[in-house]
Amino acid sequence: MAEDALLRYAVVAAAALLIGACIALAVAPLPAGPAPGGDVDRDTLFQTSTIDALLQGVYDGSMTFDELATHGDLGIGCGDRLDGELVGVDGEWYLVRTDGRAYPVAGTATTPFAAATFFDPDMTVTIDEPMNLTALEGYLETELPSENLFYAIRMDGTFPRVVTRSVPIQEKPYPRLADVVANQTVFTFENVTGTAVGFWTPALAEGINVPGYHLHFITSDRAAGGHLLDMTVAEGSVQIDTTTNFTMALPLGGDFWTVDLSGDLSDDLERVE
């Protein structure tokens, strides 16, 4: 009888432990997803909002820079209300304002439009003769393995000439971006060391991002830069990261919900770029 009692006690105890374990599993949080920068994320171009929304004056920030940084260490975009041209290099994020200076961004500040990825170059293109930006971009396109993929681009070096721009912060009612750019501030740098970063976007993403090249520049001391308008390259190399995945986060409210994104804004985009 004593053995039967002990056996019954052992069965009850085991059942209690099993029930307790099940309850613990039920209330425990689910395992976290891949850490930012893990293998799943590194070949993804992440974007918030669309270029067509920005062209039509959707300038209110919808995503914090802290959140954007979880999706990449290289990127471009703009600040809330167009307050500065965004440059992300080596996990550091800056806004170049109309005084030409680059300011580190606060993590709690927001962006209305930006793109980012973790930069792992897949190929390097050597530049062995002087080129301007148009010639450089044309040459790089001949080296891309496909015109239907996204590419992150980085070029470090000393450049005989770099021309950039920034635009002033806006107040409501917001004008269209093409009208804002009419009042842009242009900066010219000579014999400057720095980094050009950005993306090549395929035509299939027209309206979502800028088809072709969209590049920003920052000096090596991270003091100045802007949206890249032109540059002269003496020689050097360009690193390219083929990015086969694309993820977009749309704003959760604001002007984006009511803006008409059905039209063709290619003329506006040409004026802006």
C-alpha positions as CSV (number, residue, x, y, z in Angstrom):
1,M,0.0,0.0,0.0
2,A,2.8,2.4,0.8
3,E,4.4,1.7,-2.6
4,D,1.0,2.4,-4.3
5,A,0.7,5.7,-2.4
6,L,4.2,6.7,-3.4
7,L,3.5,5.8,-7.0
8,R,0.2,7.8,-7.0
9,Y,2.1,10.8,-5.5
10,A,4.8,10.6,-8.2
11,V,2.2,10.6,-11.0
12,V,0.4,13.6,-9.5
13,A,3.6,15.4,-9.0
14,A,4.7,14.8,-12.5
15,A,1.3,15.9,-13.9
16,A,1.6,19.1,-11.8
17,L,5.0,19.8,-13.2
18,L,3.8,19.3,-16.7
19,I,0.8,21.6,-16.2
20,G,3.1,24.2,-14.7
21,A,5.4,24.0,-17.6
22,C,2.5,24.4,-20.1
23,I,1.3,27.4,-18.2
24,A,4.8,28.9,-18.2
25,L,5.0,28.4,-21.9
26,A,1.6,29.9,-22.5
27,V,2.5,33.1,-20.6
28,A,6.1,33.4,-21.7
29,P,6.9,35.9,-24.5
30,L,7.4,34.5,-27.9
31,P,11.1,34.2,-29.0
32,A,12.3,37.5,-30.5
33,G,12.8,37.6,-34.3
34,P,16.2,38.0,-35.9
35,A,18.3,40.8,-34.3
36,P,18.7,43.9,-36.4
37,G,21.4,43.3,-38.9
38,G,21.0,39.5,-38.8
39,D,21.2,37.4,-41.9
40,V,17.5,37.8,-42.7
41,D,17.7,41.6,-42.8
42,R,21.0,42.3,-44.5
43,D,19.9,41.8,-48.1
44,T,16.8,43.9,-47.7
45,L,16.3,47.4,-48.8
46,F,13.9,49.0,-46.2
47,Q,11.9,52.1,-47.1
48,T,9.4,54.3,-45.3
49,S,6.7,56.1,-47.4
50,T,7.1,56.7,-51.2
51,I,8.8,59.3,-53.4
52,D,5.5,60.2,-55.0
53,A,4.0,61.1,-51.6
54,L,7.1,63.3,-50.9
55,L,6.7,64.9,-54.3
56,Q,3.2,66.0,-53.4
57,G,4.1,67.5,-50.0
58,V,3.7,64.7,-47.5
59,Y,6.5,66.0,-45.3
60,D,5.4,65.2,-41.8
61,G,7.8,62.6,-40.2
62,S,6.2,59.2,-39.7
63,M,9.2,57.0,-38.5
64,T,11.9,57.7,-35.8
65,F,15.5,57.5,-36.8
66,D,16.0,54.9,-34.0
67,E,13.6,52.6,-35.8
68,L,15.1,53.4,-39.2
69,A,18.5,52.4,-37.8
70,T,17.3,48.9,-37.0
71,H,16.9,48.3,-40.7
72,G,20.3,49.4,-41.9
73,D,23.6,51.2,-41.4
74,L,23.6,53.0,-44.8
75,G,20.8,55.1,-46.1
76,I,19.4,58.4,-47.4
77,G,16.2,60.4,-47.1
78,C,15.2,63.6,-45.4
79,G,14.2,65.1,-42.1
80,D,10.8,66.0,-40.7
81,R,9.2,68.8,-42.8
82,L,12.2,68.4,-45.2
83,D,14.6,69.7,-42.5
84,G,17.8,68.4,-44.0
85,E,19.2,65.8,-46.5
86,L,19.7,62.5,-44.6
87,V,23.0,60.6,-45.0
88,G,23.6,57.3,-43.2
89,V,27.2,56.0,-43.2
90,D,28.6,53.2,-41.0
91,G,25.5,53.3,-38.8
92,E,25.9,57.0,-38.1
93,W,23.0,59.3,-39.3
94,Y,23.3,63.0,-40.3
95,L,21.0,65.7,-41.6
96,V,22.6,68.3,-43.9
97,R,20.7,71.5,-43.6
98,T,20.7,74.7,-45.6
99,D,23.8,76.1,-43.9
100,G,25.7,73.2,-45.5
101,R,26.6,71.6,-42.2
102,A,25.9,68.0,-41.2
103,Y,24.1,67.5,-37.9
104,P,23.9,64.1,-36.1
105,V,20.2,63.2,-35.8
106,A,18.4,62.5,-32.6
107,G,17.0,59.0,-32.4
108,T,13.6,60.3,-31.5
109,A,13.5,62.7,-34.5
110,T,11.4,61.5,-37.4
111,T,11.6,61.2,-41.2
112,P,8.8,61.4,-43.8
113,F,10.8,59.4,-46.4
114,A,14.0,57.3,-46.1
115,A,15.6,54.1,-47.3
116,A,18.2,52.0,-45.6
117,T,20.0,48.7,-45.8
118,F,22.9,46.9,-44.1
119,F,25.8,47.5,-46.5
120,D,27.7,44.3,-47.5
121,P,29.4,45.0,-50.9
122,D,29.1,42.2,-53.4
123,M,31.2,43.9,-56.1
124,T,33.8,46.6,-56.6
125,V,34.0,48.7,-59.8
126,T,37.4,50.4,-60.4
127,I,37.4,53.9,-61.8
128,D,40.7,54.5,-63.7
129,E,40.0,57.7,-65.6
130,P,38.4,61.1,-64.8
131,M,34.6,61.2,-65.0
132,N,31.8,63.5,-64.0
133,L,28.7,62.1,-62.3
134,T,26.7,61.4,-65.5
135,A,29.6,59.5,-67.0
136,L,30.2,57.6,-63.7
137,E,26.6,56.6,-63.4
138,G,26.5,55.4,-67.0
139,Y,29.6,53.4,-66.5
140,L,28.3,51.8,-63.3
141,E,25.1,50.7,-65.0
142,T,27.1,48.7,-67.5
143,E,28.6,46.7,-64.6
144,L,25.3,45.9,-62.8
145,P,24.3,42.3,-63.2
146,S,20.6,43.1,-63.7
147,E,18.4,46.2,-64.2
148,N,15.6,44.6,-62.2
149,L,17.2,44.6,-58.8
150,F,18.0,47.2,-56.1
151,Y,21.6,48.2,-55.4
152,A,23.2,50.1,-52.5
153,I,26.2,52.2,-53.5
154,R,29.1,53.6,-51.7
155,M,32.1,55.5,-53.0
156,D,34.9,56.8,-50.8
157,G,37.7,59.1,-52.0
158,T,39.1,62.5,-52.7
159,F,37.1,64.3,-55.3
160,P,38.3,67.4,-57.3
161,R,34.8,68.8,-57.3
162,V,31.5,67.9,-55.6
163,V,28.2,69.8,-55.9
164,T,25.4,69.2,-53.4
165,R,22.1,70.8,-52.3
166,S,19.8,71.1,-49.4
167,V,16.3,72.6,-49.0
168,P,14.8,74.7,-46.3
169,I,12.4,73.4,-43.6
170,Q,8.8,73.7,-44.6
171,E,5.6,75.0,-43.0
172,K,2.0,74.1,-43.7
173,P,0.3,74.3,-46.1
174,Y,3.2,72.4,-47.7
175,P,4.2,73.2,-51.3
176,R,5.0,70.5,-53.8
177,L,8.6,69.3,-53.7
178,A,9.4,70.7,-57.2
179,D,8.5,74.2,-55.9
180,V,10.6,73.7,-52.8
181,V,13.7,72.7,-54.8
182,A,13.3,76.0,-56.7
183,N,14.6,77.6,-53.5
184,Q,17.4,75.1,-52.8
185,T,20.8,76.0,-51.5
186,V,23.7,74.7,-53.5
187,F,27.2,73.9,-52.1
188,T,30.4,73.4,-54.1
189,F,33.4,71.5,-52.6
190,E,36.8,71.3,-54.2
191,N,39.4,68.7,-53.6
192,V,37.3,67.2,-50.8
193,T,37.6,63.8,-49.2
194,G,34.3,62.1,-48.4
195,T,31.7,59.5,-49.1
196,A,28.8,59.3,-51.6
197,V,26.1,56.8,-50.7
198,G,22.7,55.9,-52.0
199,F,20.8,53.5,-54.2
200,W,20.1,52.5,-57.7
201,T,16.4,51.6,-58.1
202,P,14.9,49.6,-60.9
203,A,12.1,51.0,-63.2
204,L,9.7,48.5,-61.7
205,A,9.7,50.7,-58.5
206,E,8.7,53.9,-60.3
207,G,6.6,56.0,-58.0
208,I,7.9,54.2,-54.9
209,N,11.5,55.5,-55.1
210,V,13.6,57.4,-57.6
211,P,14.3,55.1,-60.7
212,G,18.0,55.0,-61.3
213,Y,20.4,56.8,-59.0
214,H,19.6,58.7,-55.8
215,L,22.9,59.7,-54.0
216,H,23.9,61.8,-51.1
217,F,27.3,63.0,-50.0
218,I,29.1,63.7,-46.7
219,T,32.7,64.8,-46.1
220,S,35.1,62.5,-44.3
221,D,35.0,64.6,-41.2
222,R,31.2,64.3,-41.2
223,A,30.9,68.1,-41.2
224,A,29.1,68.9,-44.5
225,G,27.4,67.4,-47.6
226,G,24.0,67.1,-49.1
227,H,22.0,65.7,-52.0
228,L,24.5,64.9,-54.7
229,L,24.0,67.0,-57.9
230,D,27.4,66.5,-59.6
231,M,30.9,65.4,-58.9
232,T,34.2,64.9,-60.6
233,V,36.0,61.6,-60.0
234,A,39.7,61.4,-60.8
235,E,40.1,57.7,-59.9
236,G,39.1,55.2,-57.3
237,S,36.5,52.4,-56.8
238,V,32.8,52.1,-56.1
239,Q,31.4,49.4,-53.8
240,I,28.0,47.9,-54.8
241,D,25.7,45.8,-52.7
242,T,23.1,43.8,-54.7
243,T,19.9,43.9,-52.7
244,T,17.3,41.3,-53.7
245,N,14.6,42.0,-51.1
246,F,12.5,45.1,-50.6
247,T,10.3,46.1,-47.6
248,M,8.2,49.2,-47.3
249,A,6.5,50.7,-44.2
250,L,3.7,53.1,-45.0
251,P,2.7,55.9,-42.6
252,L,0.0,55.1,-40.1
253,G,-1.9,58.3,-40.7
254,G,-1.6,61.9,-41.6
255,D,-1.6,63.4,-45.1
256,F,-0.4,60.1,-46.6
257,W,-3.8,58.5,-46.2
258,T,-5.5,61.1,-48.4
259,V,-2.9,62.0,-51.0
260,D,-3.6,60.9,-54.6
261,L,-0.9,58.5,-55.7
262,S,-2.5,57.4,-59.0
263,G,-1.0,60.1,-61.3
264,D,2.2,60.2,-63.3
265,L,4.7,62.5,-61.4
266,S,7.7,61.9,-63.7
267,D,7.9,65.5,-64.7
268,D,8.0,66.6,-61.1
269,L,10.6,64.0,-60.3
270,E,12.8,65.3,-63.2
271,R,12.6,68.8,-61.8
272,V,13.6,67.6,-58.4
273,E,16.4,65.3,-59.4
